[in-house]
Amino acid sequence: MAHDAHVWKCSGLRWTPDGPLLLWGGGRRSALSRGKRVAFAVVDGSARGCVGARGNACPVRAVVPGRSKGARCEECARLDRAHSVAADTIADDPRPYRVYLAWFGPGLVKVGITALERGSARLLEQGAVCFSWLGTGPLMAARRTEELLRAALQVPDRIPYAVKRAVRSTLPATEAERAAEITELHARAVDLGGWPESLTREPCQVVDHVGVFGIAGADPAVGDVVELLAGGRVSGELVAAAGPDLHLAVAGRGVVVLDTRLLPGWRLAPLRAGLSEVTLPVREFRREQEGLF
């Protein structure tokens, strides 16, 4: 077993204006620049512990499933969600909010809201390939606008993450092509009646994240890590990062996606040197065979 001085606990990935960072217990941060080697081992004999809620440790020190993206037991997940804007439980937040349209691939556009002070961080966290702001105003006005678009234009407020990941390697080549659906939908949205008076409409200005993510021209991923297991190892070169995903080039395998939401709760030890490998379960992406359909 690794000595505790060399065991880290990951708090997740955060997007900053300078790029993505991995956050660790004790305030440590690891910048994730392209070409960097990402290498760690899951401490042998360890289990994945609940990360707690709202800055408090899990009172029962529950063990959580390896495939969970939240790393919380049911009770801590409930407490965390009770204070979430996304859960629609907060109506009196005085901060201004922005409504946005985000595009993840052909036919995959969603509407959402984020606090003005957060800038575009929420869009980077979601892996939005491109986006445009739609309007700014109080929280409840932003919510009503989100609901208006869902009802009138059938724009969803959620897209499953596996769907976003699956289309990432087959995106249109130019920014203009990627921006087309948002541009068209933005025009239809601002023409709708029923907008809340307190929401200020914003012009369509599509921001493209393909360069930020590093996915242009990168080799397509062959699969993704399903879960971490005690004793498992990951070692690869970072070729792209989108949303919570790290795209790692692994010798002899190709590019494997590691969803950093799988890391919190585990005791991890850095690997100083050694093989480029992944010894964890990997789900291979299906490739459509040409000519069969």
N, C-alpha and C positions, 0 to 999 in steps of 0.2 A: 504494500500500500504506500502511496506517495506521502511524504512527510507534510504535515499541515502547513508549514511555511511555504510550501510550493503548491498548495491547493487553492484554487480560486473558485469563486462563485460568480457566475455571469448574471447581470441584471437585465440583459437584453441589448438591442441595437438602437442607437439614436442617430437620426440624420441631423447634421448641422450645415451651416453655409460652406464649410470646408470639406464636407463629405461625411460618410458614415463612421460611427465609432461604436465599438463594443464597450459596454459599461460593466464594471466589476465591483464586487463588494469592497468597501474601504475607499471608494472614490477613484479607483484606478480607471484609466481609459486606454483603449487601444485603437489608434487610427487605422482605418481599413483602406489603404491606398492600393490601387491595382498593381499586381505583380508581387504583393506581399505574401509571404507564406503563412497560412493559417494552420496551426498544428496543435492538437491537444489530445489527451487521453481522459476518458471517464474513469475516475478512481475505482479500482477493482473492489468489489464487495460493498459498494455504496448503493443507496437507493435515492430516488428523486423526491425531495421534500417539498411540501407546499411552501410557496414564497410569502404567504400571508396577504393582508389587505390593508390599504391606506397607510403603509409604513409600519404596520404592526405585525409581529411574528404570528404564525398560525398557533392558536392556543393548544391544539391537540397534536401538533407536529405531524400532521397527516402525510402519508406517502401518496403521491399522485402518479397517474399513468404516464408512461414514457411518450405516448403519442399526443398528449394534451398540449395545445398551443398556449394555454393560459397559465399552466403550472400552479393552479390553485385548487384546493379541495372545494366541494360544493358550497360550504358555508362561507369560506373566504371569498369565493367568486361572487356570491350573492351580496356580501358586504361591499365589495369593490364596485360592483355594478350599480348599487344603490346610490352611489355618488358620481355616476357617469352621466355626462350630457347626452351621450349616445343612447342611453337607456330611457331618455325622456322623463327623468324623475326630478330634474331641476328646472323650475319655471322662472325663478327670480334672479338668475345670473345677470348682473348689470352690464357685463362686458359686451362690446359690439361683436357681432358674428358676421361671417361671410358665407354666402351660398356659392357653391362651385359646381361645374360640370367637369368630370374626369373621364378620360378615355384610356382603355387598357388594350384595345385591339379592335379589329373590324366588328361592328355591331355591339361592342361592349362599352357603353357609356353609362355612368351613374351620376346622380345628384347627391350632394352632401353638404354639410355645414362644418365650419371650424372657427375657433375664436380668432379674431383679427390679429391679436398679439402673437399668434403662433406662425404667422406668415404661411409659407407653403410647406411647412414641415409635415403636416398631415397627408399631403399629396405624395410626398416622398416616402412616407411610412407605408402608404397603401400600395406603392409600386405603380402609381399613375404614370402612364407613358407620356401623356400631355394633359393639360387642363386649362380652363379659363374661369376667372371669377364671373359671377352672375349678378351679385348684389351684396350690399352691406347694410346691417341694421341690428335692432335688438333681437335677442335669442328667439322669442316667440314669433316675431315677424319672419325670421329666417326659417323657422320650422314650418310656418304656414306656406311659404314659398316652395319649400322642398315638397310638401304635400301636394301643392298645386301642380307641380311638374309631374309628380308620380301619377296623379289622377288624370290630368289633361293630355299629357304626352307619353304616358306609360314608360317613364324613365325610372328604373329601379334605384333604390338607395343602397343596395348591396349587390356585389358580384362575388361568387365563391372564389377563394384565393387560388384553388387548383385550376380554375378556368383562366385566370389572369396569367398564371405561370405557363400554362400549356400553349398560349399563343405568342409568347414573348420572342420565340426564335423565328417567327414568320411574319413580322410586322412589315408594313409598307416601308419602302426605302427612303422616301423624302418627307420632310417636315410638313409640306403642303398636303400630302396625302393623309398623313396622320392627323392633321388639324381639321380636315374637311367635315367630319361628322359633328364635332363640337361646334364649329362655325355655323353649320346649318341649324343645329338644335338650339344654339344660343339665340339666333334670329327668331325662331319660332317661340321660344320661351318669353322673350321681352315683348312679343306681340300679344301675349295672353292677357285677358282681362282678369281681374281679381287679385292683382298684386297688392300686398299690404302697403298702405301709404307711407309707413315708417321705414320701408326698405328702399335704399337708393340703388337703382340699377347701374351696373358697371358695363363698360364697353367690352366687346369680345377681343381679348388679347391672349392668344394661345401660347402657353409656355411648354416647351418640349424638354423631356427629361432623358431622352435616349443617350445623349452625350454624358450627362451626369451619371447615369447608371453604367455606362460602358458596354451597352449591349449591341451597339452598332458594329457589325462585322465580327462579333465574338462567335466562337464555335457554339452551336446549339447544345443545350444540356441533354444528356442521355438518360438522366433519372434524378430522383431526389431521395435524400435520407428520410426514412420513415420515422425512426425514433432512435434515441440514444440508449445504450445499454452499458451496464457496469463492465469495465475492462475494454470497451471499444475505443478505437482510435480514428482520428481524422487528420489528414495531412495533405494539403494541396495548395496550389498557387491561385490567388484571387484574380479572376479575369473580369468579373462584373459583380455589381451589387444592385439589387432592385427591391424596394420595399424591405421586408425582413430577410430576404434571400441573399445568400452568398453563393456565387457561381465559382466553383473550385475546379481547376484543372488537375486531374489525378492521373499519374503515370499509368499507362496501360488500360485506362478506363474511359478517358475523355472527361467532359465537364459534368460534375455532380453538384446538384443544388443542396445547400444546407440552409434550412429555415431556422434562423436564430431564435425563434420562439420556442424551439425544443430544448434550448440550453439551460434556462433558469431552473433552479432547484437541484441541479446536479453538482457534485464536487468534481472539478476539472483540474488536471495537471498539465502544464505546458510540455510539449515535446520539443526538445532542443535541436535534435537532428534525427535523421533517419529516412525511412522510405516515404515516398509519396503514395499514400494509401487511404482507403476508407474501409474499416472492418465492422461497419454497422449495416443494418438492413437497408438496402437501396431498392426503391420501386423504379423499374425501368419504364421510361415513357414509351407509349405505343406509337409506332410510325405507320401511317396509312400506306398500304402497298399500292403503288400506282397500277392502274389498269384493272383492278378487281371490281371496282364499283362504278 
